[in-house]
Amino acid sequence: MNTDRMLERQQAVNLLAWQCALRINGLINIAAIGSVRRSLDTYLLFLQQGTKSMQNTQLTGSPVNWIVVSVDNFGEYVEKSWQDFRNQVQILLLTQDEALIWMNRIEKALAEG
């Protein structure tokens, strides 16, 4: 293998490595931004549900009644949290798949001679 061919191959591998790093970094940033957004959404939902449960219960009502109303209202909160968790796992699996695809491309570029 001559020096020119070796430098071309190394340049191709470096470009693939940069592309891989940028794509993986992009997916991780999407996951991080989505996580912050979902945390804020969940917090706002928590506050809204708390306000609803306070409005729906009478101040003279029993604490047990307040707990029952609160648990009923937080069903939406639990469902949303579960959906957010599934979405986060899917993004992480996508990131792993993307990394494996790019590593395979880099290995193929290195193997070409």
C-alpha positions as CSV (number, residue, x, y, z in Angstrom):
1,M,0.0,0.0,0.0
2,N,1.5,3.3,-1.0
3,T,1.5,6.4,1.2
4,D,-1.1,8.3,-0.9
5,R,-3.7,5.4,-0.6
6,M,-3.0,5.1,3.2
7,L,-3.6,8.9,3.7
8,E,-6.8,8.7,1.6
9,R,-8.1,5.8,3.7
10,Q,-7.1,7.6,6.9
11,Q,-8.9,10.8,5.8
12,A,-12.0,8.8,4.9
13,V,-12.0,7.1,8.3
14,N,-11.5,10.4,10.1
15,L,-14.5,11.9,8.2
16,L,-16.6,8.9,9.1
17,A,-15.5,9.2,12.8
18,W,-16.5,12.9,12.8
19,Q,-19.8,12.1,11.3
20,C,-20.4,9.4,13.8
21,A,-19.5,11.7,16.7
22,L,-21.8,14.5,15.4
23,R,-24.7,12.2,14.9
24,I,-24.4,10.5,18.3
25,N,-23.9,13.8,20.0
26,G,-27.0,15.1,18.3
27,L,-29.1,12.2,19.5
28,I,-27.7,12.5,23.0
29,N,-28.5,16.2,22.9
30,I,-32.1,15.5,21.7
31,A,-32.4,13.0,24.6
32,A,-31.1,15.6,27.1
33,I,-33.3,18.4,25.9
34,G,-36.3,16.1,25.8
35,S,-35.6,14.9,29.3
36,V,-35.5,18.5,30.6
37,R,-38.7,19.4,28.7
38,R,-40.5,16.3,30.0
39,S,-39.4,17.0,33.6
40,L,-40.8,20.5,33.3
41,D,-44.0,19.2,31.7
42,T,-44.3,16.6,34.5
43,Y,-43.7,19.3,37.2
44,L,-46.4,21.5,35.7
45,L,-48.8,18.6,35.4
46,F,-48.1,17.8,39.1
47,L,-48.9,21.4,40.1
48,Q,-52.1,21.4,38.0
49,Q,-53.2,18.1,39.5
50,G,-52.4,19.3,43.0
51,T,-54.5,22.5,42.4
52,K,-57.3,20.4,40.9
53,S,-57.4,18.1,43.9
54,M,-57.3,21.1,46.3
55,Q,-60.3,22.6,44.5
56,N,-62.2,19.4,44.4
57,T,-61.9,18.7,48.1
58,Q,-63.6,20.7,50.8
59,L,-61.5,22.1,53.5
60,T,-63.8,20.5,56.1
61,G,-63.5,17.1,54.3
62,S,-61.6,14.2,55.8
63,P,-58.0,13.7,54.9
64,V,-58.8,10.3,53.5
65,N,-61.1,11.9,51.0
66,W,-58.3,14.4,50.0
67,I,-56.0,11.4,49.5
68,V,-58.5,9.5,47.4
69,V,-59.1,12.6,45.1
70,S,-55.4,13.2,44.8
71,V,-54.6,9.6,43.8
72,D,-57.4,9.7,41.2
73,N,-56.0,13.0,39.8
74,F,-52.5,11.7,39.6
75,G,-53.4,8.8,37.3
76,E,-52.6,11.1,34.3
77,Y,-49.3,12.0,35.9
78,V,-48.3,8.4,36.2
79,E,-49.3,7.6,32.6
80,K,-47.4,10.5,31.2
81,S,-44.3,9.6,33.2
82,W,-44.4,6.0,31.9
83,Q,-44.7,7.3,28.3
84,D,-41.8,9.6,28.8
85,F,-39.7,6.8,30.2
86,R,-40.5,4.6,27.2
87,N,-39.6,7.4,24.8
88,Q,-36.3,8.0,26.6
89,V,-35.4,4.3,26.4
90,Q,-36.3,4.3,22.6
91,I,-34.0,7.3,22.1
92,L,-31.1,5.5,23.9
93,L,-31.6,2.4,21.9
94,L,-31.6,4.4,18.7
95,T,-28.4,6.1,19.8
96,Q,-26.8,2.7,20.4
97,D,-28.0,1.4,17.0
98,E,-26.6,4.5,15.3
99,A,-23.3,4.1,17.0
100,L,-23.0,0.4,16.0
101,I,-23.9,1.4,12.3
102,W,-21.2,4.0,12.3
103,M,-18.6,1.8,13.9
104,N,-19.3,-0.8,11.2
105,R,-18.8,1.8,8.5
106,I,-15.5,2.9,10.1
107,E,-14.3,-0.7,10.3
108,K,-15.2,-1.3,6.7
109,A,-13.3,1.8,5.7
110,L,-10.2,0.7,7.6
111,A,-10.4,-2.8,6.1
112,E,-10.4,-1.5,2.5
113,G,-6.9,-1.8,1.3
